[in-house]
């Protein structure tokens, strides 16, 4: 597996986790060696780097099901009891913190879906450090989210070369995911401190619960949002797996260009179907003699209602969408004729901008 630079805090987290499993490892390591066939197959699969794909998804079960669909060997190993013992041995032998955490995530999944001590249900192979957060939108609607309070930086996705059109345009980050990037931030994260960013795992309220800015469209335009849904096979059941922003629509559907964040890895510009989240046609799970048509994509156009304002400092404010909470780039106030006027959106007030204790000013 790919080696990565270790930070002290990450090492401490992983060390604590490994200590928790030490009794199991000591008791079972000899047994794990007895099944050399399972050990060799599991070790070969781990060395292929496939476990890095866990980090593409914000749900452990979904990630594992995707890996099973991608690799018959992974699916078979998940069904073999010896794999748990093999993973204990590989956890003991692995020296690098990040690959060790990936192994622990797989091990815990096989033991019943529970996570390693200190791990998070979102980005499970990331260092501990996520807290539940309730994102309250100006309309009053709340979105379940997570805030990352750790200090780690994830490594780059090692398999991006499998997607020829993909070009990384943003760094990896534990602080936000694809849904937050597309729906809440509208792709504008560079001007925000990392500590203010959020992970949005349950994206459905953005386009299924009123009030909403989202209208489903058949033909997208630049700026629209695309969501990727798995096929209707039992393991995927049409679940939303990814969100992105349409950049270009020229040249037919397959040539549409999307900008999206890949899990906790980087942000990429790529062709619509040239990414890890497109689910192509494949043999159906319940009947391999039938071809499943694969997953689908849906497009949504947002009509923002910028009726509320957030003060940033004595010269700037930014508008917040009443329905989805999207924030504009900072707007500039100037004083003229006894009024404070925004040169960007025209909002004006006779009240001094940024009065003491004020945070929101309703238009």
N, C-alpha and C positions, 0 to 999 in steps of 0.2 A: 504493500500500500504506500501511497505517497507520504513522505515525511514532512512534517510542518514544524515551524519554530514554536517553542513552548514558552508560555509566560508563567511566572511563579504562581499567580492566582489560579490559573487553569490547572496546573500541576497539582496544587493542593486539593482542588475539587475532585479531580480524578483519583488522587491518592486516597482520599476519604472513601470514595466509591469502591475502589479495589480492596481496601481494608475490610469493607463490609462483606465482600465476597471471599475473603481469604480462607475462612473455614471450609467453604464449599470447594474451593480450588484444591486445598490440601487434601481433602477427603476423596476427591474424585479424579485428580489428575492422572493417577495410574490407570484408572478405568478408561479415561478418555483416550489413552494411548493404545488400548487394546483393540479398538476398531480402527485399524490403519486406513482402511478404504474410506470411511467417513471422514477421517481427519484429513487425508490427502485431498478429497473432493472439496471439503469446506475451505481448507487453506488455499487451494487453487482459486476458488471463487472469491475469497477475500482479497487475494493478491490481484485479481482482475480490476479491483476498484469499484465494483458495482455498489458497495454499501454507501458510497458517496452520494448516490441518488436519493438516499433517505432525506438529505437536506433540501431536496427540491420541493418537498411537501410540508404543510403545516399540521398534518395529522399522522400519527404513527401508523394506525391501521391502514389508512389509505396508502401511505408510502410502501408498506410491506406488500399490500395487494398489487400495487403497481410493479414492484420488483418481481413478484411471482409471475405476473403476466409477461414480464420482459425476459425472465430467465426460467426455463423449465428446471434447470439444476437447482436454482434457489428454492423453487416450489417443492421439489422433492426433498431437499435437505430440511426444509421447515417441517416436513411430515415425519422425519426420522428422529426417534428418541435420542439416538447417539449424538445428534448435532448439539444438544444442550451441553453434553459433557465435553465435546470438542471445543465449543466456544469458551468454556471455562479455561481450558488449556491455552487457547489462543489469547485470551484476556491476560493470562499470567505472563505469557511470553512477549506480548506487544510492549514496546518501549515508548512509542510516541503517544502522547496524550489524546490527540484527536481521533486517530484510528481506534484506540482503546475504547473511547466513548461510543464509537459506532458499533463495535462488537458488543458492548454492554447493552446497547439499545436493542439489538437483534436478540440477544440472550433473554432479556426481560420480556420481549414480545412473545417468544416461544414458551416462556414460563407462565403465560396467561394474560399478557397485555399490560402488566404493570410496568412502571418505569423504575429505573435505578434511583437510589436516594438522591434527592436534590435536582433531579432532572425535570424538565418541563414537558407538558403534553404538546406544546408547540415548539418546533425545532428541537426535538428530544436529544439530538446529539450535540447541541450547543451547551456551553457552560451554564450552570445554574445561575439564575438571575432574573427570571421573569416574574412579574407581579400582575395579578388581575387588575384590570382597569375598566371602568365604565365610561365610555365615550358618550357624552351628552351633547346632542346636536342642538342648534338654536331653536328648532321646532319642538324640542322636548323629547324626541325619539332618542333612545339609547342603543348603543352598539357595544357588544361585548368585545373587549380588546385586551391586549397585554402590553405592559411597558417593560422594556429591558433595562435593568439597573446595573448590569455587569459592566465589565470593561474590556471584553475580549473582541477581537476582530477575526471573523472566519476566514479560512483560506479560500483560494479561487476554486471554481468548479473544474475538476481535472478532465472532464469529457466534452468540453465545448467544441472540440475539433470534429465531433460527430455531426455537428450542425453547421454546414459550410457557410450559410448566409449569416450566421450569428456574429455580431460584433459587440464586444463588451464596452459599454459607455459609462458605466458607474461601478463603484467599488462594492465588494461584499459588505454586508452589514447584518447584525443580529437585531437591529432596532426597528425594522419595518419589513413587511412582506409585499407580495404582489398585489393583494387586495387593497391594502392601505395605500400603496403607491398609485394605483389606478383610480380608485373610487374616492378616497378621502383627500389625498394630496394632489391629484390631477397631474402627477409626474413632476411636481415642483417640490423637491426635497433639498436641493442644494443650498437654499437660502435659510433653511431651518436647522437649529442645533440638533445633533443626533439625540440628545437627551429628551427632546420634545416629541420624537417620532414614536409611532405605535404600530403594533402588530394587530391586524384585523383578521381573525380566523373564520368568523361566521359572516359571510358577505351577503347572504340573501336579503337581509332587511334593506339594503340599499336599493334593490329593484323590485321587491315584492311587498313592501309595507309602506302605506301612505303616512305622511306626505313623502313623495319621491320626485327626484328630478329626472328619473330614467324612463325613457320610452323605447320599447323594442323596435328596431328597424331592420329591414331586409338588406338594404344596400348601405354600407357604412361610408362615412366621410372622415377625413382626418380629424382627430380629436375625440371620436367616439370610442367607447369601451368595448372590448371583445372579451367574452368569457369562454373558457374551454370546459366542456363537460365530458365525462367518461361515457362509455357505451352503456347499454342496458343489461349487460351481463351481471349476474348477482354480486360479484365482488366490487363493481363500480356503480351500478344502479343510477347512472346519469348524474352523478355528483359533480358539482363545480370543482375543478381542480386548479384553475388558474385564471387570472385577470390580466389584461394588458390594454395599452392605448394604441389606437390605429394612427399610424404616421403617414402612410401613403396608400392610395387605392388604385393606382395606375397599373395596367398590365394584366388584369384578370384576378380572380380570387386567390389563386395560389401564390401570386406575386404581391399581394397586399403586405405592407410592412407594418410590423408591430414593435412597440417598445415596452418591455416588461421586466420586472425583477424576478429572478429565478430563485425562489426560496430565500435562504439567507446568503446565497451567492450574489453575484453581481447583477447589474441591470444591463439588458441586451437589446439591441435592435436586430430583428430577424424577420424572415418571411413567415407568413401566417402559420404554415404547417411545419416549418423547420425549427422545432423546439421540442423539449422533452415532454410537453404536455399534450401534444396532438396524439389522439388514440386512433390509429389507422385500422382498416378492416382486418379481421383476424378470425380464426375458428372460434365458434361460440363455446363458452365454458361448459354449458350443459349438453352440447351436442357438437363435437368437433367436425362432424360432417356437414354442418351448416355454417355459412360464412356470416359472422356478425358484421354489420355495416360500419362499426367503429363509433367513435365519439362524434360530438357535434360542436359547433361554435355558434354563439349568439352575439348580436351587436346591440348596443344600447347608446342612445343619444341623450345627453344631459342638457336640461334647460335650467340654469341656475337662477335662484332668486336671492340676489345679494341685497338683503334688506337690513342686515346688522353689521356693525363695525366694531373692530377690536383695536384699541389704542396700543401702539407700540412704544412710542417715545414722543417728546414734545413737537415733533415735526411730521411724523408718519402715522398712518393707520392702515388697516387692511380690511377688506370686505369679507364677510363669511356668508356662505350660502345657507339660507334658512332651512332648506330641506336636507342637504347632504353634508353640510359643514365645510365644504371646500373653501380654502382660503386663497384670496388673490395675493399677488405680489404687493409689497407695501405701496401705499398711496401717499402722496405728498400734500400737506396742508400749507396754504399761504393766507395771509391776512389782508383783506381789502374791503373798504367801505363798511367797516364795523362788523364784518363777518369772517369766520374762518372757512375757507373754501378749499375743497380738494381739486387739485389740477387734473386728476386722472378720471374721476367719476362724477364730479360736479356736486357732490354732497357738501352742504354748508350748514353752519350753525353760528349763532351769536354767542353761545357759551364758549368760554376758553377751552381749547382742546386739552385733553388729558387733565381734567380737574382732579384734585386730590381724592384718591380712593375710587375713581371711576375706572371701569374696565370695558363696559359695553355701552354703546350709544345707539339706540334704535332710531332708524331713519323715520 
